[in-house]
């Protein structure tokens, strides 16, 4: 589904990704772990198409098409979703209005009819349950004045609305207490299927107790230096990232 | 330069005694007003541009067949006032019975006395050269008398039609009686797409506990416009000004509010979306003269390529005006490297027990917000539209009347659609 080969990316002439390879197939959950500044969030942003980053070499192939010429909106329509580490607050635009525009633009791009108000509301109600989010929160300005937990739940709600093929969760656990973490993880797990894939970017092993990965990759200095199964995460938690540094 | 002999002739030729007195006084004000020009028009080269376009400041009074003007009024309007080239066309206006609208020169003695205390008494013709010229060159002052305890639902629209190659002068005086509540919506309509010039001066006297909503919208393509609104508020009165500007070769708005007694409330809201090399300048001032009054000002604008926005907000708090609350904000979004905004708050406070705040911002579209919206599948164009219209909502939200608010929201959406090119 996702095939990344020799990816090099930089921001303002600072090289961050230095030849990264990653292959994700449908039905899989991958965890990307790594210390601060290793390039985890950059990877997430580059896949989603953030224009601040320059891809200087390598390729990202998604579902058979090369992504580098596509804008973030086009990538989203292809089925890529990024749950933000820091969801943006947008005064004056309600989440409901935002999602209605987004869902219908994605549908249109895929040759489906736009949802009318009634259909949309029905879909929204159904997805709201998944992350235990209230309607009044969604009729407010996007993320404005939301608590950390509410923001992350809103991310997963949007993911549920858009039903992406590939979901990238960028440090979704940061700033969450244990209850919120459970709600968010349950949401992600409920959306999992054989058709879609999830990439979880995280610092800590904690999240992986709830969203169990098939593969764990360690990202250091812009490259994946080690891959394994979920036990790798436990080992990292115990021994720290220095353990890998020493080994290399 | 301004041709003084031409202005002198205008004074000489005036037959009405009171008007002649006003014009004589204004003639003497030419020099003092000119002194302020350099500072007050620092970013708006208005006089130079007008002088290049027009050989004379003399007005025109030519008026075509009335039916042609009637066609400019939408069917949806209930009450409307049609003024063409400064002359009130009563025949094709639709007036509510509650309000007396007449030319000053045709007033009864009683009404004359009411307006004599305000006519050219509260305007800025001793300060701004364009108002000085208006005071000298206007031919008719249209008076609006709203008797005490008159409460009018809905709005009265004022259509100022500019249909002349010569400068056009509009002059109005409002007297809003005690405990009255009214709404006016003023539009400036030019029959040409370019190069016409109109100069409008309005004085509004608000008696105790009166309530006024005043809307102005300006979308005049490549024409020129000067507009000075001067308000004099008595105790417990509430004024709400809503100014929407979209295009104009140069538009200059002066909004001057004097809160002369206790417990006045003045709200000034403005929104501009400037495109097609337009230049829009909002100069406001609010003068807190007595204690416990509140003024609230918020102007927001979006400026497109090669266009210019100017904002200057003065707040005066006099020594006697303790317990004043005065707030001011001006926020701008520049859509292009060649868009420009000059914004300046100007506060002068003599009282010591007051709450004042001000803030100006000039920025660009928030790229983080844009990326966030686009990452959900929304195109750049639609994401931009969403953000820009969201930017305008805290101004349109201030419109109490739902129909009027929706009308302005739609107007803004249409304008943003044109602004938002890929």
Contacts between the chains, C-beta under 8 A, distances in Angstrom:
chain1	res1	chain2	res2	distance
A	48	B	375	5.3
A	49	B	374	7.9
A	49	B	375	7.4
A	50	B	371	5.8
A	51	B	371	7.4
A	52	B	367	7.8
A	71	B	374	6.6
A	71	B	380	6.8
A	72	B	371	6.0
A	72	B	374	4.3
A	72	B	375	4.7
A	73	B	374	4.3
A	73	B	375	7.6
A	73	B	377	5.7
A	73	B	378	5.9
A	73	B	379	5.2
A	73	B	380	6.6
A	73	B	383	7.4
A	75	B	375	7.8
A	76	B	374	7.2
A	76	B	375	5.7
A	76	B	376	5.6
A	76	B	377	3.7
A	77	B	377	4.9
A	81	B	375	7.7
A	81	B	376	7.8
A	82	B	375	5.4
A	84	B	372	6.9
A	84	B	375	8.0
A	87	B	372	7.3
A	88	B	366	7.8
A	88	B	368	5.0
A	88	B	369	5.2
A	88	B	371	7.9
A	88	B	372	4.1
A	90	B	366	7.9
A	90	B	369	5.0
A	90	B	372	7.0
A	90	B	373	7.4
A	90	B	387	7.2
A	90	B	390	6.7
A	91	B	390	6.5
A	91	B	394	7.8
A	92	B	389	7.6
A	92	B	390	2.8
A	92	B	391	6.5
A	92	B	393	4.5
A	92	B	394	7.0
A	93	B	373	7.9
A	93	B	386	5.4
A	93	B	387	7.2
A	93	B	390	4.6
A	97	B	386	7.8
A	98	B	373	6.8
A	98	B	376	7.2
A	98	B	378	7.8
A	98	B	386	7.2
A	99	B	376	7.6
A	101	B	378	5.5
A	101	B	382	6.3
A	101	B	386	6.9
A	102	B	373	7.7
A	102	B	376	4.0
A	102	B	377	5.0
A	102	B	378	5.3
A	103	B	377	7.9
A	105	B	377	5.1
A	105	B	378	5.6
A	105	B	379	6.6
A	105	B	382	7.0
A	106	B	376	7.9
A	106	B	377	4.1
A	109	B	377	7.1
A	141	B	390	7.9
A	142	B	372	7.9
A	158	B	376	6.3
A	162	B	376	6.5
A	162	B	377	6.8
